[in-house]
Amino acid sequence: MKRTHLPLNALRVFDAAARHLSFTRAADELAVTPAAVGQQIRALEDLLGVVLFRRTSKGLELTEEAGAGLAALRTGFLHFEDAVQAMQAGQSSHVYTIAAPREFVAAWLAPRLAQFRAANPQVRYVLVDGEMTDFTEANLDLAVRWTDGPGDLEGVPLGTAEWVVVGEGDWIGWPGDPTPGEEEGAEAASEDAKPPVTVSDAGQALVAALAGMGKARVPALLAAQEGLAAEPCRRGYWLVAPLPQWRQKKVKALVAALTE
């Protein structure tokens, strides 16, 4: 019988029935009906071509064929449990690999990661620069992205989706605000109307504005200056991960800490 064709559910039912020598008590353990236990046992007997139980005046008894395979079956289930625990140990690892824009790490994320580690000294971080880093290739647990939602991933917003204008003079453009000074959703600016200074990310836009190169519209979470008027923004910083990572206990713990 091929390994992929092993009737694991029926074998699990057989193990319970063999331990209790009762279909009723096995059904209680497995949260099914006694009839369902009987069906699984009959299907397993048909598949194996042997009788597994016989009824006597004393109750249910195992046949010799059933007894011959029971010890190996239970050893196999113990190995299954060991395998599951080994996989869960990986989920309970205290190493977090996180991709995030460099400027966001400096302005918002790093202090909160430090606070989480102060409460959990065993935690270690691997921080990867770049919000669009591939989860599989980089073996990421979480990523922070400047976007209008989680897309195909699971995610939660970090802070409020707002931005502010920093500096004075001509506009400084960056990919997250390709047409500065225009309302979101407006048509792209013509070549002549493009900003005289263009940088690669919000962090560079902020640095350029603070250096006097012009004014930039940047996420409010990045700007530490007081008195700036914040405006609603369609995009925001999102903490995202594929569903399998999102379900991990260690990821849930960090997400809870970052979104308090």
N, C-alpha and C positions, 0 to 999 in steps of 0.2 A: 504494500500500500504506500503510495507516495505521501511524503511528509505533508504536502499541501492539502491532501485529502483526508487527513486525520480528523475523525469526528470528535473534536475537542469538547463540544458542549455535551454530547452524549456520554463521553468518558467522565466528565465532571459529575453528571447525574449518577452514573454507575458508582463512582467513588462514594458519593453521599449515601446512596442506597446500601452499599456494602458496609459502610461504617455503622449505619443505624439498623441494618437488616429490617428496614421498614420503608415502604414507599411513602407512607403518610409523613413520617418524621423527616425523610429526605425532602419531601415537598415543602415542609415548613422551613427547613434550612435554606432552600433555594428560592423560596417565595413564589412557588408555582403550585399547581394542583396535583394531587396524587395521580390523576389520569394522565397528566403531562409527563410525569416521571415514568409511568408505565409505557407510554408511547415511545419515549426516548430509549428505554431499555429494550423494547421489542425491536426497534429500528437498529440498535447496536447488535443485538443477537442475529438479526437477519444479515447484517453487513459482515459480521465475523464468522457466521455459520456455526455458532455454538450456543448452548443454553447457559445463561449466567446465574439464574436463580431457580430454585425449586421450592414449592410450598409443601410444608409438612404439618403434622399435627402440632408441632411446637412453634410453627411460624415460618418465616422466610429463611432459607439457607443458601449459601453460595455453592455452586457446583465446583468440581475440581478444576475445570477450565478457568472459571472466574478467579479462583484462588491463586492459580498459577501466575496470572498476570497482574494481580493486585499490588504486590510489593513494588514492582517496577513502575507501575502507573503512579503510585504515590510518590516514589522518588522523582519521577518526571515532573509532577506538580510542584514539588519542592524546588526543583531547578527552575521552573517557570517563575516561582515567587522570588528566587534569587535574582533572576534576570530582570524582573520588574523593579526590584529594589535598586539594582545597579543602574537602571535607566533613570529612576527617580533621583538617585544620588547626583546625577549630572544636573538635574533640574534644581537641586538644592545647593548647587555650587554657589559660592559667594563672589565669583568673578563676573563683573558686568562689562560687556563690550557695547559701547554706545557711540553712534555716529551723530555728530551735530555740527552746525556751523561754528567756526572758531569764535566769532564775535559773541554768539549766544552763550557759548561755554563761559567766556570771560565775564560777561555782564550778568548772567542770570543763573546758569546751570551749576557752575563750579561751587558757589557758596552753598547751594542746597545739597549737592553731592557730599561736600565736606561735612555738613550737618548730619546727613544720613550715616556717614561712616563713623562719626563721633559716637553715635548711638549703637553702631554695629561695627566694632573694631576689626572684625574678621573680613570685612568687605574689601575687595580690590577692584579697581577700575582700569579698563583699557578704552581710552577715548580716541575716536577716529575722526579726523577732519573731513567734512563733506556730508551734506544732508542727503544726497541721492545715492549714497553707497549701497551696493547690493547686499541684502541680508544674508544670502547664502554664501557668496564669495568671501565676505568679511566675517562670517560667523557672528553676526550681530545679535544682541538681545533686544536693543531698542534703538530708535533713531528719532532725532528731532528735525522736523522739516517746516519750512516756511511755505504754507500751502493753504488752500481753501477748504480742506477736509482730509480725512484719512484715506480716501480713495478705496482701494481694495484691501487695505489693512485695517486692523483694529487700532483705535486711537482716542486720545482725549486732548482737548485744547489746553495750552499752558498760558495762563494769564488771559487778558482780554485782547480781542482782535482790534487793536488800535495802532495808529502811528502818529508821529509828530514831525514837524518841520524844524530842522536844526540849521543855524547859520543864516547868512544873507547873501544876496546877489543872484548870479545865474544858477539855474538848476543843475544838480549833479544826478546823473542817471545811473541805475544799476538794474540787473535783471529782474529783481522783485518789484521794481517801479520803473518800467521801461519808458513811460511817458510822464515824467514828473510834472506836476502842475495841472494835469488833466484829471478829470473824474475817472474813477475806475469804470471800465467797460467802454470808454470812449475809443474812437478809432485811433490807430497808431499815428504818431506824429510824422509829418513829412520829413524828408532828409534835411531840409534847411531848418526845420523847427526842432531838430534833435538837440539835446543838451550839449553844451560845449565840453563838459567833463563827464566821462562815463567810466565807471569802475565795475569790479566783478562781483561785489557782494555788499550787503548792508553795512558790514563792519568798515569796509574801505570808504563807503559813502559817508559814514559818520565821522571818520577820521579826517577825510577831506574837508568836510563842512567845518569841523572844529579848527582846522588849520587855516581857514579863511578862503578856501577855494570856491566857495559858493554855498548854496543851501541844498539840503537833501531831505527827502521824506523817508523816514526810517521807522522800524517797529518801535513802539513806545517802550517795550521792555528793555531796549538797548540804551536808551537815552537817560542818563542819570541827572540831567539838568532839571531844575525845578521851574515851574511857571510856564511850561510849554503846553499849549492847547492840544489835546489829543483828539483825533478824528476817527470815527469808525472805519474799519478796514475789512475788505472781504477776506483777505488772507490773515493768517495768524500762525503762531508756532504750535505745531502739533507733535505730541509724543506718540509714536506709532510703532507697530510690530505686527508680524503675521500672527494669526490666531494661536498656533501652537506655542509660540513664545509668550504671547499675552496671557495664556492660561497658567504659566509656570508660577510657582509660589514665590520665587525670588523676584520675578518681574512684577507680580502683583504688589509685593511689599514696597518696591522702589516707586512704582507708579502712585501708590497711595501716599507716600511721603512727598512726592513732587507736586501732587495736586491737592494737598491739604488746604 
